[in-house]
Amino acid sequence: MQYRRLGRTDLKVSAVCLGTMTFGEQNSEADGHAQMDRARDAGVNFLDAAELYPVAPKAETQGRTEEIIGTWLKSRGRRAETIVATKVVGRTAMTWFRQDGSTGRLDRRQIDEAVENSLRRLQTDYIDLYQLHWPDRNVPRFGSNPTIWSTPEPAADEVPIEETLEALAALVASGKVRHVGLLNESAWGTMRFLAAAERLGLPRVVSIQNAYSLVNRTFEVGLAEVALREDVGLLAYSPLAQGFLTGKYLDGARPAGARRTLFNRQQRYEGPHAEEAIAAYVALAREAGLDPAVMAIAFSLTRPFTTATIIGATTMAQLETDLTAADVALSPELEAKIDAIHRRVMNPCP
């Protein structure tokens, strides 16, 4: 397992990060504990959670993922060796995150409440990396990049970036949070956070967690340069395009227990030319003697702007396959073939 510096901090995180959003929905507490045990044995020291999890989000299950991580941390110990990342929700109409039923905003009151709840569920007194799950700003679509740009008008109650960062600074000063990061953010938003930190003497964001995969390389357009020059490394999520790049959904397949079968949330990976691109990458991996999942994860791991790639699994067999990607290097010839597909079917799932 490789270990990479998180931003400009002294933390070294495993290049593979274990995503946990299935814990409490598709995976039981025992399943979650087994996955974290196996990941730790493989050298993974980095866990990613969120107050929103598990998915699909709903009031009756919200917070279960952090609770499962909390019982694992308490029973296994070695907290200082585990880098725990979690998130606060951004602007949302969902009302079940706050005790008073408020809709989500990234203001100090809500961030403070969210941190206290996460600390309690995680059974810890500090969070290593606290992230903004998505912006408070009106953005075109949560977690995706529109192919046709349209920007909503700013909301009247938009929380300024400076106000959000000041709230995070207070948490860092208190010791409840060590470092802060962004998710589903734009190049403009990332640079605004960096500028505010420099101008006001506030904590510098150390990472950005955006979707990045063979079928969504939009991060390369503007954010890659920001990540490299500003040391705000990518924590790549959905390297398997929510399982589509394994090939298991090709030709309309609906495997029992799979996310696409259980939840109607995969439209991002069902647009024009998506299946064409996915089929091409799956065929290329098999031609190269690689499991399609391994090739897809290895691709995201080996980009120069990537700090870590977040893997998630619902079965131990899936986890074992995904973990092997940490030891795979892609040959120049295979990279050239990947790029040829990309040029032919560019970013079908932004």
N, C-alpha and C positions, 0 to 999 in steps of 0.2 A: 504494500500500500504506500502510495506517495502521500506526503504531507506538504501543504502549501500555506504560505503566510496569508492571513486574512487581512486584506487591506494594508494599512500601515501599522497594524497592531503587532504584539508579540505572540499572538495565538497562531498555532500551526494546526490546520484542520485537515482531516483526511480528504483526499481528492474525491472519494465517494462519500456522500452524505445520505443517511437513511431518512427518507420521507415517511411520515407516520399518519397521513390523513385517512387511511383505511381503518386505523385502530378505533374500535368502538362502533363500527358499522359493519364493514365486511370482515373485520378481524376482531376476535375476542381479546380480552385481557391476556389470556394465556398465549394466544397467537402473537400478540404484540411483544410480550416478554421474550418469547422464543426468537422472534426476529431480531430484537435488540441484542440478545445473547450471541446469536450467530454473527451479526454484524460486528460486534465488539471483538469476537474471536478472529475475524478477518482483518482487523485493524481499523475499523471505522470508529472514529471518536466524535462524530458530529451527527446530531439528531435535529431534525427540522419539524416543528409543530406549528400550531396556530390556535388562537382562542376560538376560531370558527369551526375547527375540525371536530368530528369527522365530516366527510362529504358523503352524500349530498347534505348541505347545511339545513338543519332544522332545529327548532327550539328544544325538542325533547332529547336530543343527543349532544347538543353543543357543549363543548368542554370535556367530553369523555376521552378524547385523545390525550390531552394533557394529564388527565387523571391516571391513565394507564402508564404513561411515562413516569409519573410521580411515584406510583407504587413500585415500578421497576427500580428507579433510583434509590428508593428507601430500602428495598430488599437486597439490592446488589451492592450498594455502596459505591465507592470510587467516583464520587461526584466531581472531584477536582480534575479527574481525567476525562470527563465527558463534557463536550461543548454543546450546550443546549440553546437552540434558536427557537423563538416563537414569534407570534405576530399579533398586532392589533388591527381590527377591521378598519377600513377607510369609510368614505361616504357610502352609506347604504340605507335603504328603507327598512331593512330588517330591524326589529325592535327588541329582540330577546337577549341582546348582549348586555344591556345596561339595566340596573335594578329599577330605574324609574321608567323604563320603556322607551327611552329616547332612541331616535334613529341615529345611526352611526356618524360621528364626526371626529376628526383628529384634533380635538381641543384638549387642553390640559386636564379638565375634569374627567373626560372619558378615558384618556390615556392612563391617568392615575388609577382609575377603577379597574381598567383592563389588566394592568400590571399586577395589582394586588390579587385579582382573581387567578391570574396565571401562576403566580408564585404559590398560592395556596394549593392549586390543583397539582402543580409540579412537585410540591413538597420540598421546595428549595428556598433559599433566601436571596438568590441572585439569578439573573438570566444573562447568559454570555453574549447573545446577539438578539436584540429586540428590533423587530422589523415592522414597517408600515405595509400592511398587506396589499393595499392599493391606495391611490391618491385620494385626498379630500376634494381635489378639483373635479369638476365635471370633465370626464374623459370619454372618448368615443365609445369604447367598449372595455369592460373589465378584462384585463389579462390578455388582450389581443391587439393587434395592429391592423387597422382598417386598410384595405387596398385602395379604397377611394376615400380621401381625407375629408372629414367633416367634423368641425369642432363645435360642441355645444357652447352656448353663451355661459360665461362664468356665473356660478350660483351667487345669489345675493348674500348668503351666509357662509361663503367659502372661508375656511380657516387659513390664514396666511402661513406659508411655509415657515417663516421665522417663528411664529407662535408655536407651531408643532415642534420645531427643533428646540425651542426653549423648554418646552415640557419634557422632552427627552433628556435635555441637559440636566434638569433637576433630578431625574432618575439616576443618571450616571453619577452625579455628585453624591447622591444618597447611598450608592453602592448596590442598588437593586438591579441595575443594568450596567453591563460592562461596555458594550459597543452597540451601535445602531446601524440599521441598514434599510434599504428600500426594496419594494417589489412592484412589478407591473408598472414600471416608471419609464418615462421618456428621457431622451438626452437633455431636453430643456429642463425638465424637472430635476434631474440629477445634478446638473450644473447649478441650478438655483439653490439646491441644498448645500452644495459645496461652497458656493459664494457666500451664503448666509453664515456658514460655519466660520469661514475665514474673516468675514467682516465683523462678526459679533463675538468671536471667541467661543463658539459653541462646538459640540462634538461633531467630528467629521464622519459622514457615512462611510462605512468600510466595505459595503457589498451591495450588489443589486441582484435580486432574484427575479428573472424573467423567463418566459418560455423560450426554449432553444432546442431545436432538433433538426434532423435532415429535411423535414418538410416545413420548417419555420426558422429560417436563418436571418430574419429581419433585424436581429440584434447587431448583425455585422454592418448595417447601413450607417448608423450614427453612433450607437452606444459602444461598439467595440473600441473605438478610439478613446472615448471617455474612460472606459474600464482600464485600458492599458496606460494611458498617460496620467490618470488621476489615482491609480491604485484602488479602484473600486471594482473588484473582481466580480465576475458573473458567477452566481449560484444557479446553474441551469436547471430549470424544472421541466417536466414532461419530455425528457430526452427520447422516450419511446412514443411520443405523441399519444399519451394516454392509452398505450397498448397497441395502437394501430400499426406501429412499425415492427411489431412481432410477426405480423401477417395473419393474426388469428381472426381478424374481421373481414378478410378478403372475400370477395364474391358473396357479400351479404351474410356471412356467418355470424351467429349469435351464440357464442359458447356459454354454457350454464355458469352462472356466478360471476361472469365478467361484467365490468362496469357499464359497458354499452348495453348489455342485456338488462341490467338492473335499473339504470338511471338514463333518462333522456337528456344527457348533458354533453354529448360529443359532437355537436354540429360544427365546431371549429375544424374537425378532421373529416368532414363529409362534404366539403364544397367541390366546385368544379376542378377536375384534374387531380384531386386528392388521391383517389384510388389508383390512378395511373402512376403517380409518383411513388406511392407506397409499394405497389407491386414491383416497380423497377428496383427499389432499394432492397426489398426482400430477396428478389432474384439475384441481385448482385452479391449480397452477403452469402447466399448459398453457393454461388459460383466460386466465391473466395474461400469456401470451407468454414465459414463463420455462422454462428447462430445470428439471425437478424437482430435480435435484441442486443447482443454483444457488440456487433458492428455499430449500431446506432448510439449506444452509450459510449463506446470508445471514441466515436467521432466527437461527441460533445466534450469528453474529458480532455482531448488533445488539442483543443483550441488555445492559443496563447493568452486569450483574455479570460479563460475559465479558471476560477479558483476551485470550485467543486461542482460535481454533478449530482443531483438529487435523484435517487432511485426509490421506487416504491413497489411493493409486492403484496399479493394477497395469499400466496402459497410459499412454502419454504423452497420448493423447486424453482419457482420464479426468482426468489432471492438468490439462490445459489448461482443461477445463470447470470444474473445481473452483476454479482460480485466479481465474476471472472473477467469482466470487461476492464477492471483496473490493471490487468496484466497484459492487455492486448495493445500492440502498436499497429497502426495502419500503414501499409507500404505506400510509397509515392505513387505506384501504379494504381492501387486501390483508391487512393485519394483523387487521382485524376478521373477515374471512372465515376466516383461520387459527384465530382464537380460537373462532369458532363451531363449527368441526370439533372443536377440543379439548374444548369443553364437551359435545359430543355423544358423543365417543369419547375419554374422558380417560385418558391414559397407559396405552395398551394393552400397552406393552412396557417395563415398569419394570425 
